[in-house]
Amino acid sequence: MLLTATAFILGFSEFNIIGVLNDISLEFQVSVSSVGYLVTIFALVYAISTPIFTTLIGQHRLLRVLLGLMSIFTLGNLLTVFAPSYTILTLSRIIIALVSGVAISITMTFALKLAPKERRAWLIAWVYSGFSIAAVLGMPIGTWVSEHWGWRISFLVITLLSLILLAMLAVYLPNQLRQSQEQEVGLGSQLVIFKDWRILLGVLIVIFNFTGIYIIYTYLRPIFVTGMDIPTALITPLFMAYGFMTLGSNQFSGRLAAHSGLTKMPRIYGILTIALACLPLGLHLTWLGLTIIFIMGFSMYLINSPIQLHFLGITEQDYPQSMVLAASLHSIFCNVGIATGSAIGGLLVAHGGLVSVGPGGATFIIITLGLTLILNWLNQHWQGKTNP
């Protein structure tokens, strides 16, 4: 459960910005779309830094590295609390992003090393569920705290929780765990996995999936408040309800992974495409808009466990020297999608208003559907070659 708690804290800090966009916008006198770019910057730094820093771990004790990263993470959130300007706030988000990707990669490595192979799908789903729990509890709590005591106090809560987690990690996680010798290779040697079309298509699916989702998700609070005209008092319960949908998404993702989940994703993406395309109508019919948002919440993380096991299965068999990178592929390219989606969402909101984000997200999801169909065909073709 400590691994899930680590993912929760990392997710709480990442998602809390989304819940307090309007409050930060008011304090620093910048537009909501500009504050939304904090999500873009965070995700971009996360995606670029993670593979580089991961290869520097070498044979250092994983717990020692994780404790160091979480200490920097804690200090970064403390800087957010006391940021005197929007520039310093942005700097604090960069610091947090620099360590968050490596921290979740090490957390995933602990999960892979501590769990038997037949339990991987279950444990991976629970680690990812930490992010959903952050959406269920963290972001609504952060939003509620922000409404009553200010957005800075919400990040102070994150800082205090991080200190508690640091102490628990130091006491309860194994101290001697290191990467195996075959993992001690440079970045160049690990990048050979990108010559495999099965890996490349999987990466593109992750990118386009989260691009489509985050075009909308980044501006969820403005959609609720401005687009649907929902009272402010209901925003925290709605975020919590959305979080429960994403928690169910992660848990069901683990079940999908255990039963050829990638083959079932095209039908899910078809439903999601239709739903997001109808979001402009949902801005005028609140019941329809909420239904669409909750469909998005349940669909949001269904790809996580199936695609992670897809990456790990191929790498274990054909590219064992690239296991460290394979373990972090999902988190790296998920954040490429988040950065792209939040940036595109900002452009759409600035030039087309909130009505444009639904069709924009649907466009990327239908591309994801096509990529998934191609990957499923390629996997079937590959199995036919290896098992004549």
N, C-alpha and C positions, 0 to 999 in steps of 0.2 A: 504493500500500500504506500510505502514511502516513495516509490517510483511514480505512482499516480499522483501523490501529493506534490512532487517536484514539477510534473507536467502542469498541475493545477496552478501553482504559483507563477510559473512562466506564462501560462495562458492568461491568468488574471491580469498580469502587468500589460500583456500585449492587447487584450480585448478591452481593458478599462478605458482606453482612449476613446473607443467608439461610443461608450456610454456617456462620456463627458465632453463630447465635441462642442456642444453649444455653450457650455460653461467656460471652456478655454477660449472659445471665440469671443465671448463677451469680455473676459478679463483682459485679453491682450489686443482687443480691437482688430482682429483679423477675421476674414470670412470663414464660414463653416467649411467650404470646399478647400480652403488653404490649410485649415487644421486637419482635414481629411488626408492631406498629403503626408502628415506624420505617420500614418499607417503605411503609405507607400515607401517612405524613407526607411522606416523600421524593417519592413519586409525585404527591401533591396539590400540593405546592409547585412541582414541575416543571411540572405541567399548567397552573397558574395563571400562573406567571411567564413561561413561554416566549413566548406570543403578545405579551405586553406588551413585554418586552425586545427581541424580534425587530424590532418596529416602530421602536425607538430607534436601530437600527444606521445608518439613513439611508445616506449616501454615504461613510461611513468605510471605510477599507481593511479588507477582510474578515480579512486575516491579522493585522493589528494588534489587531482586536477579539478574534479567536480566541486570540491569545497572552495577552491580558489575562484572558480568561475561564479559560483553562487555568492561569494563575498563581494565580487565586483558588481554582480547583479543587484545586490542589496544596496550598495553605495550609489549605483546609478538611479535607483528608485528614490533614494534619499535626496539626491540632487534634483530630481523631478519635483519633490515636495517643496524645495526652497528656491526653485528656478525664478530669478528676478525678471526674466525677459523671455520672449518667445524663442530667441536664439539659444539661450541656455537650456530651455525646455527641449528643443530639438537635439542639442548635444547630448542631453541625458538619455534621450530615446536611442541615439546612436550607440552610446556605451552599452545600454541594456541589450540592444540587438546584436552587438558584437559577441556577447557571451552566451546569449540564449540558445542559438543554434547548436553550438558545441555542447552546451549543457544537456539539451534534449537528445543529442546523438549519444552522449555517454550514458544517459539514462536508458536509452534504447539498447545500448550494448550490455548494460547490466541485466536488462530483461532477457536478452537473447542468451546470455551466458548462465543465468540462474535458472532458466526454465528448460524442462525437457522438450525435445523437438515437437512432440505431439501436443504440447500446451502452448506453443508459440502464438498461434492465432488468438487464443484467449488472453494471454498476457499482453500482447501487442495492443489488442482492443482496449484493455484496461489502462494502459499507459496513455493511449490517445484519448481515453475517456476523461483523463485529468483535464484536458482542454475543454471538454464539454461540461464538466463540473464547474470549471471556471466561468463558462457561459451561464450555467444554471444558477450558481450561487455568487460567483465572484463579480461578474459584471452588473447584475442587478443590485448587489450590495454596494458596489462602488458607485453606481448611479444614485442609489438612495442616500448614501453618505454625502455624495456631492450636492444633492438637492438640499440637504439639511445643514451641512457644515462646510461645504466647499469641496471642489475637486482635489485640492491638495491633501486634504485629510484622507481621501480615498486611497491615495498613493502612500500615505503614512501607514495605513492598515496593511498594505502590501509589504512595506518595509519591515514591519513588526513580525508578520507571518514568515517572512524570509529568514529572519534571525532565529525564530523557533525551528524552522525546517533545517537550517544549518546545523544546529545542535543535534537534532535527531539523526541526520545523515551521518554525522561524525561518530555517533554511538552505535548505530544499528547496521550500516552497510559494511560488507567485508572490505578489509583494509588492503589485502594483498593482491587483489584482482588486477591483472594487466591485460593488454592486448596480446594475442598469440603471436608467435614469431612470424607466421606468414602474413600477418597484417602490418608488419613493420616495413613498409615500402613507401616510396615517394609518391607524390601526387601523379606524376607522369605515368608510373606503372599502373596506378589504379584507374586512370582514365581510359584504359583499353576497353572497359565495358561499354563505352559509348560507341564502339564499332558495331555493336549488336543491335539490330533493328527492333528486337523485342524490348530492349532497355529504352531506346530512343522513343518508341511509341508510348511506352509507359510514362516516361517523363513528360511527353506532350499532353497526355491525358490528364496528369496531375496539374500541369500549368493551366490548361484550358478550363478544367473543372473549377479551379479556385478563382480564375479570372472572372468567369461568369457569375459565380456566387458573390464575390467581393465587390463587384460593380454595384450590387444592391446592398449587401450586408454592411459595408462601410457607412452607408447613409441610412441605416435602419431607424435611428432615432428621429432624424428629420422626416423620414417617411411616415412614422407614427404621428409625430406632433404636427408637422406642417401639411403633409400630404393627406393623411386620413383624419386630421383634426381630432385626435384622441386626447383626452385630458391628461395633463402632466402626471397626475396622481396614479394613472394606470400604466405608465411607462415601465416602472420597475416590475410589476407583476407580468407584463407582457414580455420583457426581457427574460424573466425567469421561466415563463412558459416556453419561450423559444429555446432557452437553454436545455430544458427537459427534452425537447424534440431532438436537439443535437446529441444529447446523451444517449437517447434511444438509437440515434443514427450510428454512433460509435459501437454500441453494443451489438446492434444488428449487423454491423460491418464485420465483426468477428465471426458471426454465424455464416454470413455470406462467404467469407474466406475459407471456411471449412467445407463448403459445398460449391466449389467452382464459381465463386462470386463474380468473376469478370464476365462470364457468359450471361449473367442476369442483368448487368449494368445497362445495356442498350435500352431495355424497356423502361428502366427507371429514368434514364436521361430523356426518353421520349415524353414521359409524363411531365418532367420538370421543365422541358422546353415550352410545352403548351402553357403550363402554369405561369411561368415568368413572362411570356408574351402577353398574357392577360392582365398583368399587374397594373397598367394604366387604367383599366376599367375598375380594378380593385381600389384605386385611390378615391373613387366616388362611391363605391359600395363597400363599406368597412368590413362586413362579414366575409365578402369575397377576398378582399385584400389580406385579411388576417389568415384566411385559409391558404392562400398562395404563399404567404410568408412562412407558415408552419410546414407546408409541403417542402419548401426550400430548406428549412431547418432539419427535417428528417432526412432529406437527401444529401445534405451538406458533406457528411463524412463517410458515406457508405463505401466510397472507393478506397478508404484508408487501408484497412487490413488486407483486402484482396490484392491491391497493387504492391503493398509492402512485401507480402509473401511471394508475389510474382518476381520482384527484384531479387529477393534473397535466394529463392529457388534457383534461378538462372545463375546467379553469382557463385553459389556454393558448388554447382556442378561444373561450370565452365571458366569462372574467373575467381578462384578462391583468394587470390592476392588482393582483391578489391572489396572485401567484406566490410571494411570500415566505411568506405564511400557508399556502398550499397545500403547499409543501415541508415544512412542519412539522406539518401536520394529523395525520399518522400518529403521530409521536412525542408530540404533545400528548395525543391521546385514547387512545393506548396507555397512557399514565400515568394517565389518568382511570380506565381499566379496572383497572390495577394497584392504584391506591389503593382502588377499590371492592372489588376481589376480596380484597385482603389484609385489609381491614376486615371484610368479611363472613366471610372465613375465620377471623379472630380470634374473632368472635361464635360461629361454629359450633363451633370447638374449645373455647371456654370453656363453652358450654352443652350441646353434643351430643357432644363428643369428636371424635377423628380420624375415626371411622367416618362422620361426617356430611359431610365435605368433598367426597367423590366425588359423591354425589347433588346436592349444592349446585352444584358446578361443571357437572354435566350439565344442570341446569336452564337455566343461562345459555347453554350451547352450543346447546341446541335452539332457543332464541330467536334466536341468531345464524344458525342454519340458515334459519329462517323469513325473517329480514331479508334474507339473501343471495338467496333465491328471489325476493323482491319487487324487490330492486335489479336482478337479472338481467332480470326482466320489464320493468322500467321502462327499462333501457338498450336492450332490444330494441325497445320501443315508441317510444323517442326516435329511434333510428336509422331506424325506419320513417317517422317524420314528416319527418326531414331528408333521407332518400333515398327519395322516393316511386317 
